[in-house]
Amino acid sequence: MITRGIDHVGITVPDMEQATLFLQEAFGAQLAYDHITPDDPPQEGPDTERKLGLHSGAKVIHIRMLSLGESASMELF
């Protein structure tokens, strides 16, 4: 298998808005889209925990994708 590049990096942040503002100011990140918002049902349960490597009982309540130029993206949880 040949690695051709990285599509995006995902990180867990304690405050979505504060992290977004920091990345916008520091790196010129642009909001691409919100995949899950606090108004949506959270992603949770054993399948989500296994897939994302989360601790038992963890919930994903907001997912946001930011664009960092033409070739990089960052996904915030």
C-alpha positions in Angstrom: 0.0 0.0 0.0 1.3 3.5 -0.9 0.3 6.4 1.3 -0.5 9.4 -0.9 -1.4 11.9 1.7 -3.6 12.7 4.7 -7.2 13.8 4.2 -7.7 15.2 7.6 -6.8 15.1 11.3 -9.4 14.8 14.0 -8.9 16.1 17.5 -11.1 16.3 20.6 -11.5 19.8 22.0 -13.1 21.0 25.3 -14.8 24.0 23.7 -15.8 23.9 20.0 -16.2 27.7 19.6 -12.9 28.6 21.3 -11.0 25.9 19.3 -12.6 27.2 16.1 -11.7 30.8 16.8 -8.1 29.8 17.7 -7.6 27.9 14.5 -9.2 30.7 12.4 -6.9 33.3 14.0 -3.7 31.2 14.1 -3.9 29.4 10.8 -6.6 31.1 8.7 -8.9 28.0 9.0 -12.3 28.3 7.3 -15.4 26.6 8.5 -16.3 23.8 6.0 -19.4 22.4 7.7 -20.8 21.1 11.0 -21.6 17.3 10.8 -23.3 17.0 14.2 -24.5 19.9 16.2 -25.6 20.1 19.9 -29.2 20.1 18.5 -28.7 16.6 17.0 -28.8 13.3 18.8 -25.2 12.4 20.0 -23.1 9.6 18.6 -22.7 7.2 21.4 -22.7 3.5 22.3 -20.3 0.6 21.9 -19.9 0.9 18.1 -19.0 4.6 18.3 -16.7 4.0 21.3 -14.8 1.2 19.4 -14.7 3.1 16.1 -13.4 6.3 17.6 -11.4 4.9 20.5 -13.5 6.5 23.1 -13.9 5.7 26.8 -17.0 3.8 27.8 -20.0 6.2 28.1 -18.4 9.0 26.0 -20.6 10.9 23.6 -19.8 12.9 20.5 -22.1 15.9 20.6 -20.6 18.2 18.0 -18.4 17.6 14.9 -17.0 20.4 12.9 -14.8 20.3 9.8 -12.4 23.2 9.1 -10.4 23.7 6.0 -6.7 24.7 6.3 -5.9 25.6 2.8 -6.3 23.5 -0.3 -4.8 20.3 1.0 -5.5 19.9 4.7 -8.6 19.7 6.9 -9.1 19.4 10.6 -12.1 17.7 12.2 -13.0 18.9 15.7 -15.0 16.7 18.1 
